[in-house]
Amino acid sequence: MLKLLKYIKPYILLVLAAIVLLFILANADLALPDYLSKIVNVGIQHNGIEDTFPLAIRSEPFEQMAVFFSPEEQTFVNAAYRRVEPTQDSPLLAEYPALATQAIYVLEELSTQDQQLLEPIMTRGMIITLMIQQMQENPGNAADLAGQLPFDPSKIPPGSDIYTLLEMVPPEQRAQMIDQIKDQIEGMSATMADQLAITAIEREYQQLGVNLGSMQTNFILRTGGIMILISLVAGITNITVSFLAARTSASVARDIRKDVFTQVESFSSQEFNIFSTASLITRATNDVTQIQQVTFMLMRMAFFAPILGIGGVIRAVDKSPNMWWIIALAVGLLLLVITITFLITTPKFKIIQRLIDRLNLVTRENLSGMMVIRAFNKQDYEEKRFDGANRELADVGLFINRIMAVLAPLNTLVMSGLQILIIWIGAHQIAQSTLQVGDMMAFLQYSIQIMWAFMMLSMLFIFLPRAFVSGDRIAEILETENVIKDPQHPASFPEPFSGKIEFKDVYFRYPDAEECVLYGITFTAQPGETTAIIGSTGSGKSTVINLIPRFFDVTEGAILVDGVDIRQVYQSDLRDKIGYIPQRGILFTGTVESNLRFADQEASNETLLESLDIAQASRFVFANPEGLQTEISQGGTNVSGGQRQRLSIARALVKQPPIFIFDDSFSALDFKTDSALRQALKEKTGHSTVLMVTQRVATVKEADQIIVMDQGKIVGKGTHSELMQTCETYQEIATSQLSKEELA
Amino acid sequence: MSNNHPNSSTQNKKTDIQRQPRMGRPGGGPMAMMPGEKARDFKGTFKRLLQYLGKYNFLILFVLLLSAGSTVFSIFGPRILGQATSLVFEGVTGKISGTGQGIDFQGLSAILTRVGLLYIISAFLSFLQGYINAGISMDITFRFRRDIAAKINRLPLQYFDKVSQGEVLSRVTNDVDTVSQTLNQSLSQIITSTTSVIGILVMMFSISWTMTLIALVTVPMSMVVIRLVVRKSQKYFVQQQEYLGHVNGHVEEMFGGHVVIKAFNAEAESINTFNKLNTTLYNAAWLSQFLSHMMMPIMRLISNLNYVAVSILGGYLVIRGTISVGDIQAFIQYVRSFNEPLMQIANISNILQQTAAAAERVFEFVNETEEVPDTTTPLQLNHVEGRVEFRHVRFGYNPDETIIKDFSFIAEPGQKIAIVGPTGAGKTTLVKLLMRFYDVDDGAILIDGHNIQSFTRADLRKLFAMVLQDTWLFNDTIAKNICYGCDSADPDQIIEAATTAHVDHFIRTMPGGYDMVLNEEASNISAGQKQLLTIARAVVGDPPMLILDEATSSVDTRTEVLIQQAMDRLMQGRTSFIIAHRLSTIRNADLILVMREGDIVEQGSHQDLLDQNGFYAELYNSQFALQPV
């Protein structure tokens, strides 16, 4: 699989862009709960008051609280706020109606840095002001609050102004007191301090006559607006990622498919034997499609899940650093459940695959052996055999389905348990003021997103290895090199070309095979003559002729065509000289004409017709009104085996080559057609070298030279009558096929 | 590397695809893009399916109740969790504003315990549902498969003239799988989805009807969008499948004809064509993939917008005091879990249609007319001489195409009858009639003067030993294969048969001997040996009549001699019918039947036929008469 990574390279920018976008997408998705939390915390709980320093404050409390500031702080605060005298004519009136009767301080435009400096100072001021107010309103509570202040307010006589009293305190003592208060407030939880400050600010705004309701609504709407924007950004990003992933995966698939196909086209029969044609087809088609799907999934899911998961954890921990263990626990449980299920079911899935194969096998046997089964009255037996396979399959299937029946509710239960736990623990933290309600709600949603991410990841881990198998299968093809290569300094055939073929002590062994298929094959096929090779199955006769067009290369010895070693010329030059007719008539989708022209695009119509005539194919071709334009379906399945053979003979004839090679190409013809065809061929191929492989004695009887093969060796060479005298194997073959009179 | 044998034809390739286990129906993926398939008689098929479920009907009802129950229990969850949050919120605000006692942990604990219990009950019901359902669907699947398999053996051979093996195989696997999948998952999913949607709606309305209405606005919106996307992407998906078909077709063809491509130096041209097809595919592929995966982002966007709407409106309503904070939380969870069941419901009709189509094909197959039943008063003969008579037989594979018009002949006991003719002349037709794989349209076939229709098929077929050209063996031991016809597996009987067929020695040289298991394609022994095994198999029963299909040319010479000898031995004293491919072997036959294009054109002895100088003479002479040039 890793070897296929180079196919991603040209599209690396697309991939990187997708990752960046996924990052944005994850952040957008995670931001939404954050904003919801703001709506709850700020919008609802704090009436839309966002900051812990007031935007405006009446002059009285502002000036009073100065006693709690150090001189430097006082200077800073005074610079931050601008005093506005009471007036009937100011745009500020609409916002702060109190301005009509009293002077107020309004916050100046501040830099973020200054805001941060201002925040703790004003928070302190506001909180103390609030406490003093509460004590004055409700002296009963004063003792409670006393602990939080550096002086005991209950000792202050009612009615006397506390601020006036404090002003009289000597500066050193006051500084000490301010430090004490500072420590006290910093000792509170941040949440607590913020909430107190905001309550104070809320009261102050009420005094100023601020419309708190509309402030709250505005805040919610503003936050909502941002959320809508975020959603839209997420939506667009998401669609763009899909686009990038689709482009990339389709491009990668296209490139791989192209390379695989080109590579396989360069293969010799040797590589085809190693892989098998069916497997090569699957690799070039299904496996590539598989890679396309995986690439798409990787770009969409494999990057997204971790980004979302990690982002979720970061944000969740940020909201509540003390509750991370709940998420860890839930994720752990989830992974445990999935792992256990995976471990239990994986071997069963393998078994079930085997059982499905078995069931299919029995069914196929039942269908293909129908006549035999009935002839032997074995219907009941076959039914029992099927029942056995069926029962086994059903049992394992039941087991897996029942495991799945446990898995699904268990997962849901983990999720629900997680939520309950978060609320329970969260409630305690809220009670201790270390967490806000909105944050707990956000935490809940983060935890769901984190679980989702982990679920996705574990799915990927289960499915990806299967997909990687496809990658490996493809890589195998791309890494396999054709063993048959063109020479670097090619020779060329002499002109004029005669077509003499010489085998010189040829040995052939399949790679990795222990035994040779051919041993010391030596013979010469002369132009104008027919050389027939006969022998039983496995005698190596087909192998001999497959060596001539270099479908395979000899292991030892040499094959010369017109005196030139065939390994010294270009393969294409060699094959140009050869008309090859395979045993299986192989035709391609198109028409009769397109199939014939496969040999020679420029061939004249007369050549086509003549070739059909010789191949005894004219009659059936022209029996169809379409004639040469008769459609040939894929694999030539719409014509019979015999017709296919005749058409592939005609195709070779169109080429008009000096060498003809027939690989058992008459096997599907009846004897009558066979003999008529050979007769016509004889006339046509007068000057050509003809090599034919066959199992029929009748076919070879009149050949100029018959080569008899047995177990990879030549055991006889000569004419029919010579061999009948000298060659035992030939006699054996002949007697099994012909009667005494015919043998004569 | 999987070394699929190159000879495992297209049919095997097809089944390879079918072999993929399908444990779940992909939701919004490309599968949903496939234009659905429809049953012809939807209602009838479902009625039939209900009948087929039989005793399970009530259990299924129970399972459906369980899934509904499980859903209902789980739907209360978010609502109650919301109450918990509200409780916490009120506690906190109360404490800060100094009006309350803080969080009521006792109350909270009660609420959380309640919701925990609900979830546990729901999970248990869901488990129970899955557990029972798995049992039901597996049993139904088992029954479906068994019925189909049994049916295969009861159908007349005619049926398989028009239906391919692959098609029948696909019913055993694909169609049954589809039905089983629906029973196992989809059926309860339908109930779960429907219950969910209704339950969620009720919950949402009970919280706030304004929020619910706002949330529901997006439903028709998403429906429209989905419809548009599906329609668009379906078009490109079909296109992509078509182009993929072209590319795959080209690959198959070029790889299959590789030697021809090489021999004609056509690699460059083939690659050229491929590149063109590949580029066309690419253009359709990315668009199809992009569009078919649009659904998820769009649904997510809509769900997010819903989320926002709920957040805003919820916040506003909380301020107004209409709802509580926890209600927002509950509402958000409901909205988020609303889309999935809704999409499932939208897909229900599709699933049901698919199921009906699959079930229809299965039922159709199971309902096919079976072979004409055997006679109820079968003839029992103690001894059969083996006199066979064809009396004015008329027959055609199709009613409108009679191929044997009026055929009569008599084979006396022990005679050798040869059937000759070119490939595809229908030489096996006579055999098929004789063994009643097909019934004659008119006339009669008699054995020892009795019409073969007055025997049971089993009794009739017991009278014949049959060796077919197609050496069908099955994936079991050699002994079991030889003894295929015997009622008891007597080892002596098997060895005797093997000896007669000249295959005993060979078997003993194999690993495991008679217990050696033949592999799936029976490719671990040679073609000739397979032929010998089928001969041994035929010999075991010692029947009075013999049907021989001559071996193909793919057997090596030595084995061929052995087979010939075994067959000769087999023919002694039996009325034999030989389907001959080589004329030399049958010249001494008592009667030669010459067939051409399905019809019997000549009959007589070798010499008679040669004298007639007709088709037989032509055939015979063409074999040898080639003039040396």
Interface residues (C-beta under 8 A of the other chain):
Chain A: D29 L32 Y35 L36 I39 V40 G43 I44 Q45 N47 Q134 Q195 L196 T199 G213 Q216 T217 I220 L221 T223 G224 M227 I228 S231 L232 A234 G235 N238 I239 V241 S242 F243 A245 A246 R247 S249 A250 S251 A253 R254 R257 K258 F261 T262 V264 E265 S266 F267 S268 S269 F272 F275 S276 T277 A278 S279 L280 I281 T282 A284 T285 T289 Q292 F296 R300 F349 I352 Q353 I356 D357 L359 N360 L361 V362 T363 R364 E365 N366 L367 S368 G369 M370 M371 V372 I373 R374 A375 F376 N377 K378 Q379 E382 E383 F386 D387 N390 R391 A394 D395 G397 L398 I400 N401 R402 M404 A405 V406 A408 P409 L410 T412 L413 S416 G417 Q419 I420 I423 W424 G426 A427 H428 I430 A431 Q436 V437 M440 M441 L444 Q445 R473 E476 S536 T537 G538 S539 N546 P549 F551 Q571 S572 R575 D576 I578 Y580 P582 I586 L587 F588 T589 F598 A599 Q634 G635 S640 G641 G642 S648 K655 S667 A668 D670 F671 K672 D674 S675 A676 R678 Q679 K682 Q695 R696 A698 K701 E702 T729 E732 I733 S736 Q737 L738 S739 E742
Chain B: M1 S2 N3 N4 H5 P6 S8 T10 N12 K13 T15 D16 Q18 R19 P21 M23 S70 S74 G77 L81 A84 T85 L87 V88 F89 G91 V92 T93 I96 S97 G98 G102 I103 F105 L108 S109 L112 V115 G116 Y119 I120 S122 A123 F124 S126 F127 Q129 G130 Y131 N133 A134 G135 S137 M138 D139 T141 F142 R145 R146 A149 A150 I152 N153 R154 L157 F160 Q165 V168 L169 V172 T173 N184 L244 V247 N248 G249 V251 E252 E253 M254 F255 G256 G257 H258 V259 V260 I261 K262 A263 F264 N265 A266 E267 S270 I271 F274 N275 N278 T279 L281 Y282 A285 W286 L287 Q289 F290 H293 M294 M296 P297 I298 R300 L301 N304 L305 Y307 V308 S311 I312 G314 G315 Y316 V318 I319 V325 I328 Q329 I332 P422 T423 G424 K432 M435 F437 R457 A458 R461 K462 F464 M466 L468 D470 W472 F474 N475 Y484 G485 E520 S526 A527 R537 S553 S554 V555 D556 T557 R558 E560 V561 Q564 R582 L583 S584 R587 E618 L619 S622 Q623 F624 A625 L626 Q627 P628 V629
